[in-house]
Amino acid sequence: MTSPRGAAIGLRGVGRRWSHADGPGAGVEAVDLEVRAGEFVCLLGPSGCGKSTLLNLIAGLDSPTEGAVSVDGQRVAGPGPDRTVMFQDSALFPWLSLRRNVAFPLELAGVGRAEIERRVDEVLRMVHLFRFADAPVHTLSGGMRQRGALARALVSDPGTLLMDEPFAALDAQTRDVLYGELERVWQATHKTVVFVTHNVREAVRLGDRIVVMATRPGRIRKIIDVDLPRPRADADRNANLLAAVVMGELREEIARVQREEADDAWTMGADPGAPARRLGLGGGL
């Protein structure tokens, strides 16, 4: 790819509120975060903590109600070709070949045919799908479709990749292969990656830093540096130790959310048959 390096991202005092019938509600509140150019940052937290909201704000698909989001010092006012988003669903057009799917953003941008062919071939080789370039998308496996989605995200040569749980629907073996593929592509292109996940081991495997988020309203609970050599494996002792530290932060937040959604007697890891949880059975409620 032609870009020498990814973009720097800044979030300063960022909040996003919505109006509800019972009053205003906050999706995220007072978020301050600096992502360095070329860094791989994972956003980790329970459902509803605002991970995807932050991703949409960086992408320019939504606007903050407080604070500002900037990319390379320029305030984000909407979507742009310098930022591409990859979702859990590959969102490829099943009636088109893989090549045509990857070429689609360039065709929309009016890029010449020879340049489209060159760039599509380059990114398909990068994700090891070149020999499947003319295959119909519906004939590809789930992992291959996600690699195709990654190729489409890369073909416009953005400075930033924004990834919203892109591997969550895949089996463990396929995910492990794609971790390696993504890490290899990231190291080769020097893109900035912001990666949303619920998976602690995924965050430890991929991230330079892990942003652990709290919820109601969404905010940063803690930022953890991942000072481990690459490539990383699940069996690595230091990776497991760090995963335990991250899980400790996350467990506390999950327990708080569950208490709010259930009742004051709920305890994370408690025996579901304990008297305080025997709902309707005369167990002290």
FENWO-V572493 format. One line per field, one symbol per residue. ss: DSSP state (2 for helix, 1 for strand, 0 for the rest). psi: psi as a letter, one per 20 degrees, with the letter a starting at -180 (. if undefined). burial: + if it has 9 or more other C-alpha atoms within 8 Angstrom, else -. A space follows every 10 residues. Layout:
ss->???
psi->???
burial->???
//
This chain:
ss->0000000011 1111111111 0011111111 1111100001 1111000000 2222222220 0000011111 1001100000 0011110000 0000001222 2222222200 0022222222 2222220002 2200012220 0222222222 2222200001 1111000000 0222222222 2222222220 0111111002 2222220011 1111000111 1111100000 0000002222 2222222222 2222222222 2000000000 0000222000 00000
psi->qhphraqppp pokpqoqqpr hjrqqpgqpl pppppqpjqo ppoprrpjij ghggghghij irqqiqaqpq plipppiaqq iipqpprgph kqoiiqrggh ghighhghik qqgghggghg gghhhhjljh ijhjqqhiiq rghhhhhhhg ghhhhjlqhp poonlijhjq rgggggghgg gggggghhik qppoopqiog hgghhhqhqp opqrrmrprp gqpppnmqqq qqqhipghgh ghhhgghggh ggggggghgh heriipppjq oijqgijmpj jkkj.
burial->--+-++++++ +++++++--- -----+++++ ++--++++++ ++++++-+++ +-++++++++ ++++--++++ +----+-++- --++++++-+ -----++++- +++++++--- +----++-++ +-+++++-++ --+-+++--+ --++++++++ ++++++++++ +++++++--+ ---++--+++ +-+-++--++ ++++++++-+ --++++++++ ++++++++++ --++-+---- -+------++ -++--++-++ --+++-+++- -----+---- -----+++-- --+--
//
